Amino acid sequence: LDPYTLFIDGLVKRPLVLGLEDLQAMQLEERVYRFRCVEAWAMTVPWVGIPLASILARAEPTKRAKYVAFESFLDVAQAPRQANLSFPWPYREGLLIEEAMNPLAILAVGLYGKTLLNQNGAPIRLVVPWKYGFKSIKSIVKIEFV
């Protein structure tokens, strides 16, 4: 996880490059959300994170931006199963810009009062409580306004 870099670019006035220390220095909030899966199970999770809108606003998206695309890490040395060609890595997920700017959406850096573990999407993952869990992309390295 170290060094870690998050790139925010695309249709923005100010592209950003944030390190893990930058994210950890931001105002963290605890949010208790119901996490729902398309496989018909759900659980209540106390997430710790940063409001997504507060980070995205720093990049100053242009009026042409309609969507926000999120991209996971791709490193076959650390995650050998990414070499499996049956899935097109890196994983990508997207939201309408209005959804991404919703005050309920957060970039989680922890859960249950602890730092995110790799299997939970370390170092940051998206949490969108009104969407199913697959929209909560893990291990984000890039956010792009398109």
N, C-alpha and C positions, 0 to 999 in steps of 0.2 A: 504494500500500500504506500510505501514511502520510497521514492518520491511519487506523489500523486498530482495530476493536473487535470482540471476541468476547463474545457474550452467552450466559450459561448460566442457564437458568431452568426453569420448569415445576414439577413436583412435588418441590420442594427447600425446605429450611429457609432457605438463604442464597443467593439469586440473586447471580450474579457478573457483573461487567463488567470484562474484561481488555483492556488495550492490548497492542500489539506489544512494547513495552518490558517489560511484566510477564511475557510469555511468554519473552522472551530472557533474563530474569534468573533463570529457573528452572533447575534442574539438568538439563543436557542429557546424553543418552546416545547412543552410537552403537550401532546394531543392524543386523546384516547379515541380511537376509531374502530369501527367494525370492519374487519378485513374479510371480504367475501370472495369465494372461489366459484368458478363456473361448474365445478364438480359437486356443487350443492352443500358445501360446508362453509362455516364462518367462525370467526373467533374475534374477541376483543383484544386489541393490541395498544399498549401505551407507547407511542412513538415519541422520539425526541428529534427535533429537526428545525429547519429554517423555512419560513414561508416562501414558497417558490416565487411568488410575485415580487417579493423584495429583492431577490437575486436577479430575476429577469429584467426588472425595471432599470437596474444599473446599466444594462447594455443599451438602453434606449431603442427599443424596436421601432422600425419605420412603419408608416401607415400601410405599406405594401405587405407586411408580414401578416399572414392569415393563420399559420399553424406553427407549432413548436415541435421539433423532432428531437428525440433523445436517442443516444447511441451508447451501447455498453462497451466495455473493454474487449479487446481481442488480443490475446497473448497465449499462443499454443504452448509455450514453455511452462506457463503457470497453470493453464487449464487445457490439458492434452485432449480432452473430448471435443474441444473446439475444432480440432483437425478433422472431425467427422463431417464429411461433405453432404450429409443428409439434411443439414440445416445451414442456411446462409449467414454465418457470423460476419460481423458483429450483429447482435440483436438490436432492432430499432423499434421504437414505439412513438406515437404522436398524439398530440392534443390540439384542439382548436385553441387559438390564442386566448379566447375568452375563458376557456376551461383552465388553461395554465395560469391565468391571472386571478383565478378564484381564490379568495382568502383561505379556503379549506385545504388547498393543495400545498404539500410541503416536500422538501427534500430532506429525507430522514438520514440522520447520522448515528442514530441509536434506537434501541427499543428495550423495554423493561429496565430502564435506568442505566444501561450499559452501552458501550460502543458497538456498532454493528459488527457482526462476525462475517466472514467471507460468504458463508452459505445464506446469510440474510441480505446480501447485496452490498457489502462494504466497498468503499468507504461511504458512498451515498446511494440512496435509491429514491425513486419517486413514490409518493403516497397520495393517491387520489381517492378519497373515501367513498365517493358516489359511483365509482367504476369497479369492475371486477379486478381481482388481484393481478391478472396478466398485464394490466396497464401500468402496474407498479414496477417498471423496469429497474433492474438491479445494476450495480457497479457502473454508474454513468460516468463517461469520460468526455462526452460532447453533447451540447445543447445547441440546436441550430434553428433560427427563425427562418421560415420558408413561406 
